[in-house]
Amino acid sequence: MTASDAAVPVERIDHLDLLESHAIFIIREVAAECERPVLLFSGGKDSAVLLHLALKAFAPGKLPFPVMHVDTGHNFPEVIDYRDALIETLGERLIVASVQEAIDKGRVADPGPFGMRNRLQTTALLDAINEHRFDAAFGGARRDEDKARAKERVLSFRDAFGQWDPRKQRPELWQLYQGKVSPGEHLRGFPLSDWTELDIWQYIGREHIELPTIYFSHQREIIERDGMLLALSEWVQPRDGEQIETRTVRFRTVGDATCTGSVESFASTIEDIIAETATSTISERGATRADDKFSETAMEDRKREGYF
Amino acid sequence: MTTATSAPVEHPEVMDLLRFATIGSVDDGKSTLIGRLLVDTRQLFDDQIDAVAQASRDRGVGDLDLSFVTDGLRAEREQGITIDVAYRYAATPKRKFVIADCPGHVQYTANMATGASTADLALVVVDATSGLKEQTRRHLCIASLLGVRQLIVCANKMDEGNWRFPLYERVVAQMTALAEMLEIESLTVIPISALHGDNVVERSNAAPYYEGPTVLEALESAPAGGWAGVHGEAAEEATRLPVQWVLRQPGGGRTYAGMVDGAPIRVGEEIIVLPSGLTSTVTEVRTPSGLAPAAAVGLSVSVALADDLDVARGDMIVGRANPPRVTNDIEATICWFGTAPLTQGSRLRVKHTTRSTPGIVTAISSLLDVNDLTLAGASELVANEIGVVQLTTADPLVVDAYGSNRITGSFVLIDPVTNITVAAGMVGIPTLLHRS
């Protein structure tokens, strides 16, 4: 039989199939071109999808690279439980790069018990990349998240200082992702670049990907601060005039507990969340991330320093 | 007034995702148009619109400068220009869009080519009050060399010219002449005001002489999915699977991973492994969803073969029909981005599909004049110039002409010292170029 007389029909593919296959292509390409890649995993929905795709790329074998969590120390316990259970089930290698350790070693200043640690992740991340001599780090960033991310290549070059220079990006044509770097430099690979928040949720639904429970509607003690609904925790305590309230909420993103807000929601299934996402009037980061509210170009500034 | 010729080969299986790039000169209103398109199709969240409004007021450029929607970098907002491609996403009930908003300045040609290389279609913005500019012509030439065959042209700023018909007519005449030269298959010219939204998403009464589609309608009905697949009828049934990775199976044996291109790959298909020329039969096809009898173009798969062959990354598994060429010597059309000129004898790394190999430029054959698409003799190419070169590679490459396959006909050249991508290359000479 040759292709021309084949009677086997080709199954119709949709946009999720195309996004999935493109992401797998990118993961395989970086794994082949780079010597020591690592997959960054926060326990959030995007990194859950990223890990799922990486496993598919190399199935039925193991991942040819480790998984790394940059741990701010200010975590939602549900996320850490989820991470540990998932990694154990998969039998993959997990590296934890600890912000607390960076503080203890004096690598970064301690912002205090109630301070935000999101930005401190950059130091912990770059130290770990150096220590393990990683030349590529996969991240789950999407271009629809932020206007600076919208400008970034799928393979994003970082110099020896971990910096992103938006004026000196490598041309990236067709599907020719080239991963050559000199010692000390590295790449960030973003296989989910072309995915939107809605694509992520539709894919999680289609693939039955497990997520931390905080993504689904639940009752929680919260404090309303600067328009954000922060979860009460040992690091987030009421200030003068602030009330502790119990509300029905869920999280749209997962990050440092001191700067990740929840949204009021009754969405308790993936289908509910897809419907809610499709009709939301507030962006994912706008609703939930205090760290993006510092300035017009907060994300660009953090990326220049080596942030995710 | 709309002109349209026969549509390119359709790929109905991927019709629900259209990738397009914007092309236009500085200040013709490209970014404003994309901002308008996103706002009027309700793609932007309230907080994103608030942020654009705040940035606009902070910089004293009115209540809502739509160009700030895509010009997200600090330097871009300070200078009011687009430096690099911004990728934006939109969805309507009809289909999803991946938008590459490309810069217009000549020094950012490499960034523009990055955006256009994966586009099904170019959305062109022309300031109707001043007509088609040199820079737009140049970028249209590059897009067309990269294989873009459909144009939707927005005759913009019609409001500034009181919607006078001759302004629109001039853009139609200029674009029709250029489209013929560039072998464009589908051309639609729409009179619009990106600033006020006329004929972008909402139909306008301001141009009674125009009865064609709005910009959104044109985008929703354009054929899609062609960029990564087969172009032209000659390459039908030409399966290509560049091998990315060899997967060892738990029970022994190997499968070969890569993305299907050219034509679907099927269980039972007789294949050739190139460059070795060894033959075998496909015994298993695994897509991301599991084992399947066949896999469509654009799917990442792994395949097993009936025979135990030596197959490695960089090899290509191809169908028996219409096999590609195996060669160490390539004639190619390249767009040079390097800061130093490209000359005869330049040593570079070539990345073609999944193979990287050293290469030498053995001759600079000609330089392209983008005004009339003629090739004339040259001894070097400087930044942002296009020309034809002869390349010799250390390892053989498995190539198709770019005109018949955009994946197996394309490559990049990499500076071996800095590792920077310095050229985009297309195998062969496009038919629209001619020697003077």
Boltz contact constraints between the chains, C-beta under 6 A:
constraints:
  - contact:
      token1: [A, 1]
      token2: [B, 268]
      max_distance: 6.0
  - contact:
      token1: [A, 2]
      token2: [B, 270]
      max_distance: 6.0
  - contact:
      token1: [A, 2]
      token2: [B, 320]
      max_distance: 6.0
  - contact:
      token1: [A, 3]
      token2: [B, 237]
      max_distance: 6.0
  - contact:
      token1: [A, 3]
      token2: [B, 239]
      max_distance: 6.0
  - contact:
      token1: [A, 3]
      token2: [B, 269]
      max_distance: 6.0
  - contact:
      token1: [A, 3]
      token2: [B, 319]
      max_distance: 6.0
  - contact:
      token1: [A, 4]
      token2: [B, 237]
      max_distance: 6.0
  - contact:
      token1: [A, 4]
      token2: [B, 321]
      max_distance: 6.0
  - contact:
      token1: [A, 6]
      token2: [B, 266]
      max_distance: 6.0
  - contact:
      token1: [A, 8]
      token2: [B, 266]
      max_distance: 6.0
  - contact:
      token1: [A, 8]
      token2: [B, 293]
      max_distance: 6.0
  - contact:
      token1: [A, 8]
      token2: [B, 294]
      max_distance: 6.0
  - contact:
      token1: [A, 10]
      token2: [B, 264]
      max_distance: 6.0
  - contact:
      token1: [A, 10]
      token2: [B, 294]
      max_distance: 6.0
  - contact:
      token1: [A, 10]
      token2: [B, 296]
      max_distance: 6.0
  - contact:
      token1: [A, 12]
      token2: [B, 13]
      max_distance: 6.0
  - contact:
      token1: [A, 13]
      token2: [B, 13]
      max_distance: 6.0
  - contact:
      token1: [A, 13]
      token2: [B, 296]
      max_distance: 6.0
  - contact:
      token1: [A, 15]
      token2: [B, 16]
      max_distance: 6.0
  - contact:
      token1: [A, 15]
      token2: [B, 17]
      max_distance: 6.0
  - contact:
      token1: [A, 15]
      token2: [B, 96]
      max_distance: 6.0
  - contact:
      token1: [A, 18]
      token2: [B, 17]
      max_distance: 6.0
  - contact:
      token1: [A, 18]
      token2: [B, 298]
      max_distance: 6.0
  - contact:
      token1: [A, 20]
      token2: [B, 288]
      max_distance: 6.0
  - contact:
      token1: [A, 21]
      token2: [B, 298]
      max_distance: 6.0
  - contact:
      token1: [A, 21]
      token2: [B, 299]
      max_distance: 6.0
  - contact:
      token1: [A, 21]
      token2: [B, 300]
      max_distance: 6.0
  - contact:
      token1: [A, 24]
      token2: [B, 300]
      max_distance: 6.0
  - contact:
      token1: [A, 25]
      token2: [B, 259]
      max_distance: 6.0
  - contact:
      token1: [A, 25]
      token2: [B, 300]
      max_distance: 6.0
  - contact:
      token1: [A, 28]
      token2: [B, 244]
      max_distance: 6.0
  - contact:
      token1: [A, 28]
      token2: [B, 245]
      max_distance: 6.0
  - contact:
      token1: [A, 28]
      token2: [B, 257]
      max_distance: 6.0
  - contact:
      token1: [A, 32]
      token2: [B, 244]
      max_distance: 6.0
  - contact:
      token1: [A, 32]
      token2: [B, 245]
      max_distance: 6.0
  - contact:
      token1: [A, 32]
      token2: [B, 313]
      max_distance: 6.0
  - contact:
      token1: [A, 56]
      token2: [B, 288]
      max_distance: 6.0
  - contact:
      token1: [A, 60]
      token2: [B, 250]
      max_distance: 6.0
  - contact:
      token1: [A, 61]
      token2: [B, 247]
      max_distance: 6.0
  - contact:
      token1: [A, 143]
      token2: [B, 87]
      max_distance: 6.0
  - contact:
      token1: [A, 144]
      token2: [B, 89]
      max_distance: 6.0
  - contact:
      token1: [A, 147]
      token2: [B, 72]
      max_distance: 6.0
  - contact:
      token1: [A, 148]
      token2: [B, 72]
      max_distance: 6.0
  - contact:
      token1: [A, 150]
      token2: [B, 72]
      max_distance: 6.0
  - contact:
      token1: [A, 150]
      token2: [B, 86]
      max_distance: 6.0
  - contact:
      token1: [A, 150]
      token2: [B, 87]
      max_distance: 6.0
  - contact:
      token1: [A, 151]
      token2: [B, 73]
      max_distance: 6.0
  - contact:
      token1: [A, 151]
      token2: [B, 84]
      max_distance: 6.0
  - contact:
      token1: [A, 151]
      token2: [B, 86]
      max_distance: 6.0
  - contact:
      token1: [A, 166]
      token2: [B, 73]
      max_distance: 6.0
  - contact:
      token1: [A, 170]
      token2: [B, 420]
      max_distance: 6.0
  - contact:
      token1: [A, 170]
      token2: [B, 421]
      max_distance: 6.0
  - contact:
      token1: [A, 171]
      token2: [B, 110]
      max_distance: 6.0
  - contact:
      token1: [A, 171]
      token2: [B, 114]
      max_distance: 6.0
  - contact:
      token1: [A, 171]
      token2: [B, 337]
      max_distance: 6.0
  - contact:
      token1: [A, 171]
      token2: [B, 421]
      max_distance: 6.0
  - contact:
      token1: [A, 172]
      token2: [B, 114]
      max_distance: 6.0
  - contact:
      token1: [A, 173]
      token2: [B, 114]
      max_distance: 6.0
  - contact:
      token1: [A, 173]
      token2: [B, 117]
      max_distance: 6.0
  - contact:
      token1: [A, 173]
      token2: [B, 412]
      max_distance: 6.0
  - contact:
      token1: [A, 173]
      token2: [B, 424]
      max_distance: 6.0
  - contact:
      token1: [A, 174]
      token2: [B, 117]
      max_distance: 6.0
  - contact:
      token1: [A, 174]
      token2: [B, 410]
      max_distance: 6.0
  - contact:
      token1: [A, 176]
      token2: [B, 351]
      max_distance: 6.0
  - contact:
      token1: [A, 176]
      token2: [B, 412]
      max_distance: 6.0
  - contact:
      token1: [A, 178]
      token2: [B, 351]
      max_distance: 6.0
  - contact:
      token1: [A, 178]
      token2: [B, 414]
      max_distance: 6.0
  - contact:
      token1: [A, 180]
      token2: [B, 419]
      max_distance: 6.0
  - contact:
      token1: [A, 194]
      token2: [B, 98]
      max_distance: 6.0
  - contact:
      token1: [A, 196]
      token2: [B, 89]
      max_distance: 6.0
  - contact:
      token1: [A, 281]
      token2: [B, 45]
      max_distance: 6.0
  - contact:
      token1: [A, 281]
      token2: [B, 46]
      max_distance: 6.0
  - contact:
      token1: [A, 282]
      token2: [B, 45]
      max_distance: 6.0
  - contact:
      token1: [A, 282]
      token2: [B, 46]
      max_distance: 6.0
  - contact:
      token1: [A, 282]
      token2: [B, 47]
      max_distance: 6.0
  - contact:
      token1: [A, 283]
      token2: [B, 45]
      max_distance: 6.0
  - contact:
      token1: [A, 283]
      token2: [B, 47]
      max_distance: 6.0
  - contact:
      token1: [A, 283]
      token2: [B, 48]
      max_distance: 6.0
  - contact:
      token1: [A, 286]
      token2: [B, 47]
      max_distance: 6.0
  - contact:
      token1: [A, 296]
      token2: [B, 55]
      max_distance: 6.0
  - contact:
      token1: [A, 297]
      token2: [B, 74]
      max_distance: 6.0
